[in-house]
Amino acid sequence: MGKPARLECRVASVGSSNQITWDRAGVELDDQALQKRVVYNETEAEQMSSLLIEEVSEEDFGTYGCKASNEVGVTYVSIALEQKG
């Protein structure tokens, strides 16, 4: 609570038009989301997207989704942000 959190999604793909998106409860998130930023990094081997939450509050806990897509297909993974202690 009150500290930053980073959720990471890494994608290794042979596709050429890779796209990574985040959602929460089916609603797509972007860098306009309140107190959340989406950062993208790319190397020759992979793409990485980080969802940054500046100060975690009670309402931030829950399940987030990361979807990676390109001309070959789509894959989706759920990531849970849980309070410890």
N, CA, C and O atoms as a GROMACS GRO file, in nm:
protein
  340
    1MET      N    1   0.084  -0.118   0.000
    1MET     CA    2   0.000   0.000   0.000
    1MET      C    3   0.089   0.125   0.000
    1MET      O    4   0.182   0.137   0.080
    2GLY      N    5   0.057   0.216  -0.092
    2GLY     CA    6   0.129   0.342  -0.098
    2GLY      C    7   0.263   0.336  -0.168
    2GLY      O    8   0.328   0.439  -0.185
    3LYS      N    9   0.305   0.217  -0.209
    3LYS     CA   10   0.433   0.200  -0.277
    3LYS      C   11   0.409   0.170  -0.424
    3LYS      O   12   0.298   0.131  -0.462
    4PRO      N   13   0.511   0.187  -0.508
    4PRO     CA   14   0.493   0.156  -0.650
    4PRO      C   15   0.490   0.006  -0.676
    4PRO      O   16   0.543  -0.073  -0.597
    5ALA      N   17   0.427  -0.032  -0.787
    5ALA     CA   18   0.423  -0.172  -0.832
    5ALA      C   19   0.449  -0.175  -0.982
    5ALA      O   20   0.412  -0.082  -1.054
    6ARG      N   21   0.511  -0.282  -1.028
    6ARG     CA   22   0.539  -0.300  -1.170
    6ARG      C   23   0.495  -0.440  -1.211
    6ARG      O   24   0.541  -0.539  -1.154
    7LEU      N   25   0.405  -0.449  -1.310
    7LEU     CA   26   0.365  -0.576  -1.368
    7LEU      C   27   0.430  -0.583  -1.505
    7LEU      O   28   0.420  -0.489  -1.584
    8GLU      N   29   0.498  -0.696  -1.534
    8GLU     CA   30   0.570  -0.707  -1.662
    8GLU      C   31   0.514  -0.817  -1.748
    8GLU      O   32   0.473  -0.923  -1.700
    9CYS      N   33   0.512  -0.790  -1.876
    9CYS     CA   34   0.467  -0.887  -1.976
    9CYS      C   35   0.576  -0.892  -2.085
    9CYS      O   36   0.602  -0.791  -2.151
   10ARG      N   37   0.638  -1.007  -2.102
   10ARG     CA   38   0.745  -1.023  -2.201
   10ARG      C   39   0.698  -1.115  -2.312
   10ARG      O   40   0.635  -1.218  -2.288
   11VAL      N   41   0.730  -1.075  -2.435
   11VAL     CA   42   0.685  -1.150  -2.552
   11VAL      C   43   0.803  -1.175  -2.645
   11VAL      O   44   0.872  -1.081  -2.686
   12ALA      N   45   0.826  -1.300  -2.678
   12ALA     CA   46   0.924  -1.338  -2.781
   12ALA      C   47   0.845  -1.388  -2.900
   12ALA      O   48   0.763  -1.479  -2.886
   13SER      N   49   0.868  -1.329  -3.017
   13SER     CA   50   0.785  -1.363  -3.132
   13SER      C   51   0.863  -1.349  -3.261
   13SER      O   52   0.957  -1.270  -3.272
   14VAL      N   53   0.821  -1.429  -3.359
   14VAL     CA   54   0.878  -1.416  -3.493
   14VAL      C   55   0.794  -1.323  -3.580
   14VAL      O   56   0.832  -1.293  -3.693
   15GLY      N   57   0.682  -1.278  -3.529
   15GLY     CA   58   0.593  -1.188  -3.603
   15GLY      C   59   0.654  -1.050  -3.620
   15GLY      O   60   0.750  -1.015  -3.551
   16SER      N   61   0.599  -0.973  -3.710
   16SER     CA   62   0.655  -0.842  -3.739
   16SER      C   63   0.568  -0.727  -3.688
   16SER      O   64   0.615  -0.613  -3.678
   17SER      N   65   0.442  -0.754  -3.657
   17SER     CA   66   0.353  -0.645  -3.613
   17SER      C   67   0.301  -0.674  -3.472
   17SER      O   68   0.180  -0.680  -3.450
   18ASN      N   69   0.394  -0.691  -3.378
   18ASN     CA   70   0.358  -0.726  -3.240
   18ASN      C   71   0.293  -0.609  -3.169
   18ASN      O   72   0.334  -0.494  -3.184
   19GLN      N   73   0.188  -0.641  -3.092
   19GLN     CA   74   0.120  -0.540  -3.012
   19GLN      C   75   0.090  -0.599  -2.875
   19GLN      O   76   0.044  -0.713  -2.866
   20ILE      N   77   0.118  -0.522  -2.768
   20ILE     CA   78   0.091  -0.566  -2.632
   20ILE      C   79  -0.006  -0.466  -2.570
   20ILE      O   80   0.017  -0.346  -2.573
   21THR      N   81  -0.115  -0.518  -2.512
   21THR     CA   82  -0.212  -0.432  -2.444
   21THR      C   83  -0.242  -0.488  -2.306
   21THR      O   84  -0.229  -0.608  -2.281
   22TRP      N   85  -0.284  -0.399  -2.215
   22TRP     CA   86  -0.320  -0.434  -2.079
   22TRP      C   87  -0.469  -0.409  -2.057
   22TRP      O   88  -0.526  -0.318  -2.118
   23ASP      N   89  -0.531  -0.489  -1.970
   23ASP     CA   90  -0.669  -0.462  -1.931
   23ASP      C   91  -0.688  -0.490  -1.783
   23ASP      O   92  -0.607  -0.557  -1.720
   24ARG      N   93  -0.797  -0.438  -1.732
   24ARG     CA   94  -0.839  -0.467  -1.594
   24ARG      C   95  -0.989  -0.485  -1.599
   24ARG      O   96  -1.061  -0.392  -1.636
   25ALA      N   97  -1.037  -0.603  -1.562
   25ALA     CA   98  -1.180  -0.635  -1.566
   25ALA      C   99  -1.238  -0.612  -1.707
   25ALA      O  100  -1.350  -0.564  -1.722
   26GLY      N  101  -1.159  -0.648  -1.809
   26GLY     CA  102  -1.206  -0.637  -1.947
   26GLY      C  103  -1.197  -0.499  -2.008
   26GLY      O  104  -1.231  -0.480  -2.125
   27VAL      N  105  -1.151  -0.399  -1.930
   27VAL     CA  106  -1.140  -0.263  -1.980
   27VAL      C  107  -0.993  -0.236  -2.011
   27VAL      O  108  -0.907  -0.244  -1.924
   28GLU      N  109  -0.964  -0.202  -2.138
   28GLU     CA  110  -0.827  -0.178  -2.178
   28GLU      C  111  -0.769  -0.057  -2.105
   28GLU      O  112  -0.834   0.047  -2.092
   29LEU      N  113  -0.645  -0.072  -2.057
   29LEU     CA  114  -0.574   0.035  -1.988
   29LEU      C  115  -0.473   0.097  -2.084
   29LEU      O  116  -0.424   0.030  -2.175
   30ASP      N  117  -0.444   0.222  -2.064
   30ASP     CA  118  -0.338   0.288  -2.138
   30ASP      C  119  -0.270   0.387  -2.046
   30ASP      O  120  -0.302   0.394  -1.928
   31ASP      N  121  -0.176   0.463  -2.100
   31ASP     CA  122  -0.102   0.556  -2.013
   31ASP      C  123  -0.186   0.675  -1.968
   31ASP      O  124  -0.136   0.761  -1.896
   32GLN      N  125  -0.312   0.681  -2.010
   32GLN     CA  126  -0.403   0.784  -1.961
   32GLN      C  127  -0.476   0.739  -1.833
   32GLN      O  128  -0.544   0.819  -1.769
   33ALA      N  129  -0.462   0.610  -1.798
   33ALA     CA  130  -0.530   0.559  -1.679
   33ALA      C  131  -0.474   0.627  -1.554
   33ALA      O  132  -0.354   0.653  -1.544
   34LEU      N  133  -0.561   0.655  -1.460
   34LEU     CA  134  -0.525   0.727  -1.338
   34LEU      C  135  -0.414   0.654  -1.263
   34LEU      O  136  -0.429   0.537  -1.226
   35GLN      N  137  -0.304   0.724  -1.240
   35GLN     CA  138  -0.188   0.675  -1.165
   35GLN      C  139  -0.128   0.546  -1.220
   35GLN      O  140  -0.066   0.470  -1.147
   36LYS      N  141  -0.147   0.521  -1.350
   36LYS     CA  142  -0.086   0.404  -1.412
   36LYS      C  143  -0.017   0.448  -1.541
   36LYS      O  144  -0.067   0.534  -1.614
   37ARG      N  145   0.098   0.389  -1.569
   37ARG     CA  146   0.169   0.417  -1.693
   37ARG      C  147   0.204   0.286  -1.759
   37ARG      O  148   0.235   0.187  -1.692
   38VAL      N  149   0.200   0.284  -1.891
   38VAL     CA  150   0.240   0.168  -1.969
   38VAL      C  151   0.370   0.204  -2.040
   38VAL      O  152   0.376   0.304  -2.113
   39VAL      N  153   0.474   0.123  -2.019
   39VAL     CA  154   0.605   0.148  -2.078
   39VAL      C  155   0.642   0.029  -2.165
   39VAL      O  156   0.624  -0.086  -2.125
   40TYR      N  157   0.693   0.057  -2.286
   40TYR     CA  158   0.732  -0.048  -2.379
   40TYR      C  159   0.882  -0.045  -2.402
   40TYR      O  160   0.941   0.062  -2.416
   41ASN      N  161   0.943  -0.162  -2.407
   41ASN     CA  162   1.084  -0.178  -2.441
   41ASN      C  163   1.094  -0.290  -2.544
   41ASN      O  164   1.018  -0.387  -2.539
   42GLU      N  165   1.188  -0.276  -2.637
   42GLU     CA  166   1.202  -0.378  -2.741
   42GLU      C  167   1.349  -0.405  -2.766
   42GLU      O  168   1.431  -0.314  -2.774
   43THR      N  169   1.383  -0.535  -2.778
   43THR     CA  170   1.516  -0.578  -2.819
   43THR      C  171   1.500  -0.665  -2.942
   43THR      O  172   1.388  -0.684  -2.991
   44GLU      N  173   1.609  -0.717  -2.992
   44GLU     CA  174   1.600  -0.806  -3.109
   44GLU      C  175   1.526  -0.935  -3.075
   44GLU      O  176   1.462  -0.994  -3.162
   45ALA      N  177   1.534  -0.979  -2.949
   45ALA     CA  178   1.477  -1.108  -2.910
   45ALA      C  179   1.336  -1.100  -2.853
   45ALA      O  180   1.261  -1.197  -2.862
   46GLU      N  181   1.298  -0.985  -2.794
   46GLU     CA  182   1.168  -0.979  -2.729
   46GLU      C  183   1.118  -0.836  -2.716
   46GLU      O  184   1.192  -0.739  -2.732
   47GLN      N  185   0.989  -0.828  -2.686
   47GLN     CA  186   0.927  -0.702  -2.649
   47GLN      C  187   0.881  -0.716  -2.504
   47GLN      O  188   0.839  -0.823  -2.461
   48MET      N  189   0.889  -0.605  -2.430
   48MET     CA  190   0.844  -0.607  -2.292
   48MET      C  191   0.755  -0.486  -2.267
   48MET      O  192   0.788  -0.374  -2.308
   49SER      N  193   0.644  -0.510  -2.201
   49SER     CA  194   0.556  -0.401  -2.161
   49SER      C  195   0.542  -0.407  -2.010
   49SER      O  196   0.518  -0.513  -1.952
   50SER      N  197   0.558  -0.291  -1.946
   50SER     CA  198   0.544  -0.282  -1.800
   50SER      C  199   0.426  -0.192  -1.769
   50SER      O  200   0.412  -0.083  -1.824
   51LEU      N  201   0.340  -0.238  -1.679
   51LEU     CA  202   0.232  -0.157  -1.626
   51LEU      C  203   0.279  -0.105  -1.491
   51LEU      O  204   0.298  -0.183  -1.397
   52LEU      N  205   0.298   0.026  -1.481
   52LEU     CA  206   0.351   0.087  -1.359
   52LEU      C  207   0.239   0.155  -1.282
   52LEU      O  208   0.165   0.236  -1.338
   53ILE      N  209   0.228   0.123  -1.155
   53ILE     CA  210   0.132   0.187  -1.066
   53ILE      C  211   0.214   0.267  -0.967
   53ILE      O  212   0.290   0.209  -0.888
   54GLU      N  213   0.202   0.398  -0.969
   54GLU     CA  214   0.287   0.488  -0.889
   54GLU      C  215   0.271   0.464  -0.739
   54GLU      O  216   0.371   0.447  -0.669
   55GLU      N  217   0.148   0.464  -0.689
   55GLU     CA  218   0.120   0.439  -0.547
   55GLU      C  219   0.002   0.343  -0.539
   55GLU      O  220  -0.111   0.380  -0.567
   56VAL      N  221   0.029   0.220  -0.500
   56VAL     CA  222  -0.076   0.118  -0.494
   56VAL      C  223  -0.175   0.151  -0.384
   56VAL      O  224  -0.137   0.179  -0.270
   57SER      N  225  -0.303   0.148  -0.420
   57SER     CA  226  -0.410   0.166  -0.323
   57SER      C  227  -0.497   0.040  -0.323
   57SER      O  228  -0.479  -0.048  -0.407
   58GLU      N  229  -0.589   0.032  -0.230
   58GLU     CA  230  -0.678  -0.084  -0.216
   58GLU      C  231  -0.747  -0.117  -0.348
   58GLU      O  232  -0.762  -0.234  -0.383
   59GLU      N  233  -0.789  -0.016  -0.422
   59GLU     CA  234  -0.863  -0.038  -0.547
   59GLU      C  235  -0.776  -0.093  -0.660
   59GLU      O  236  -0.829  -0.139  -0.761
   60ASP      N  237  -0.642  -0.088  -0.645
   60ASP     CA  238  -0.553  -0.140  -0.748
   60ASP      C  239  -0.536  -0.292  -0.741
   60ASP      O  240  -0.496  -0.354  -0.839
   61PHE      N  241  -0.567  -0.352  -0.626
   61PHE     CA  242  -0.552  -0.496  -0.613
   61PHE      C  243  -0.655  -0.567  -0.699
   61PHE      O  244  -0.769  -0.523  -0.710
   62GLY      N  245  -0.613  -0.677  -0.760
   62GLY     CA  246  -0.703  -0.754  -0.845
   62GLY      C  247  -0.626  -0.815  -0.961
   62GLY      O  248  -0.504  -0.825  -0.958
   63THR      N  249  -0.699  -0.856  -1.063
   63THR     CA  250  -0.641  -0.926  -1.176
   63THR      C  251  -0.631  -0.834  -1.297
   63THR      O  252  -0.727  -0.767  -1.336
   64TYR      N  253  -0.514  -0.833  -1.356
   64TYR     CA  254  -0.485  -0.758  -1.477
   64TYR      C  255  -0.459  -0.858  -1.589
   64TYR      O  256  -0.420  -0.972  -1.563
   65GLY      N  257  -0.480  -0.816  -1.711
   65GLY     CA  258  -0.455  -0.903  -1.824
   65GLY      C  259  -0.357  -0.840  -1.921
   65GLY      O  260  -0.359  -0.719  -1.943
   66CYS      N  261  -0.272  -0.923  -1.978
   66CYS     CA  262  -0.177  -0.880  -2.080
   66CYS      C  263  -0.206  -0.961  -2.207
   66CYS      O  264  -0.203  -1.084  -2.205
   67LYS      N  265  -0.234  -0.890  -2.316
   67LYS     CA  266  -0.263  -0.957  -2.443
   67LYS      C  267  -0.155  -0.920  -2.544
   67LYS      O  268  -0.127  -0.802  -2.566
   68ALA      N  269  -0.095  -1.021  -2.604
   68ALA     CA  270   0.003  -1.001  -2.710
   68ALA      C  271  -0.056  -1.055  -2.839
   68ALA      O  272  -0.109  -1.166  -2.843
   69SER      N  273  -0.047  -0.976  -2.944
   69SER     CA  274  -0.104  -1.019  -3.072
   69SER      C  275  -0.015  -0.974  -3.188
   69SER      O  276   0.057  -0.874  -3.179
   70ASN      N  277  -0.023  -1.048  -3.296
   70ASN     CA  278   0.040  -1.013  -3.422
   70ASN      C  279  -0.028  -1.092  -3.533
   70ASN      O  280  -0.133  -1.152  -3.511
   71GLU      N  281   0.030  -1.092  -3.652
   71GLU     CA  282  -0.033  -1.158  -3.765
   71GLU      C  283  -0.038  -1.311  -3.750
   71GLU      O  284  -0.111  -1.377  -3.823
   72VAL      N  285   0.038  -1.366  -3.657
   72VAL     CA  286   0.041  -1.511  -3.634
   72VAL      C  287  -0.069  -1.555  -3.538
   72VAL      O  288  -0.123  -1.665  -3.552
   73GLY      N  289  -0.104  -1.470  -3.440
   73GLY     CA  290  -0.206  -1.509  -3.344
   73GLY      C  291  -0.212  -1.416  -3.224
   73GLY      O  292  -0.156  -1.307  -3.224
   74VAL      N  293  -0.283  -1.465  -3.121
   74VAL     CA  294  -0.305  -1.388  -2.999
   74VAL      C  295  -0.281  -1.479  -2.879
   74VAL      O  296  -0.317  -1.596  -2.881
   75THR      N  297  -0.219  -1.423  -2.775
   75THR     CA  298  -0.207  -1.496  -2.649
   75THR      C  299  -0.240  -1.399  -2.535
   75THR      O  300  -0.220  -1.278  -2.547
   76TYR      N  301  -0.292  -1.454  -2.425
   76TYR     CA  302  -0.339  -1.371  -2.314
   76TYR      C  303  -0.298  -1.437  -2.183
   76TYR      O  304  -0.307  -1.559  -2.168
   77VAL      N  305  -0.253  -1.355  -2.089
   77VAL     CA  306  -0.217  -1.406  -1.958
   77VAL      C  307  -0.275  -1.314  -1.851
   77VAL      O  308  -0.279  -1.192  -1.870
   78SER      N  309  -0.319  -1.372  -1.740
   78SER     CA  310  -0.370  -1.294  -1.628
   78SER      C  311  -0.261  -1.282  -1.521
   78SER      O  312  -0.188  -1.378  -1.495
   79ILE      N  313  -0.253  -1.164  -1.460
   79ILE     CA  314  -0.154  -1.138  -1.356
   79ILE      C  315  -0.228  -1.080  -1.236
   79ILE      O  316  -0.298  -0.979  -1.249
   80ALA      N  317  -0.214  -1.142  -1.120
   80ALA     CA  318  -0.284  -1.095  -1.000
   80ALA      C  319  -0.194  -1.004  -0.917
   80ALA      O  320  -0.080  -1.039  -0.888
   81LEU      N  321  -0.245  -0.889  -0.880
   81LEU     CA  322  -0.176  -0.800  -0.788
   81LEU      C  323  -0.246  -0.816  -0.654
   81LEU      O  324  -0.362  -0.777  -0.637
   82GLU      N  325  -0.172  -0.876  -0.557
   82GLU     CA  326  -0.233  -0.908  -0.428
   82GLU      C  327  -0.160  -0.839  -0.315
   82GLU      O  328  -0.039  -0.815  -0.323
   83GLN      N  329  -0.233  -0.808  -0.210
   83GLN     CA  330  -0.175  -0.745  -0.092
   83GLN      C  331  -0.114  -0.853  -0.005
   83GLN      O  332  -0.177  -0.956   0.021
   84LYS      N  333   0.009  -0.830   0.041
   84LYS     CA  334   0.076  -0.923   0.131
   84LYS      C  335   0.060  -0.875   0.274
   84LYS      O  336   0.064  -0.755   0.301
   85GLY      N  337   0.043  -0.971   0.364
   85GLY     CA  338   0.039  -0.938   0.505
   85GLY      C  339  -0.088  -0.893   0.550
   85GLY      O  340  -0.104  -0.862   0.668
   0.00000   0.00000   0.00000
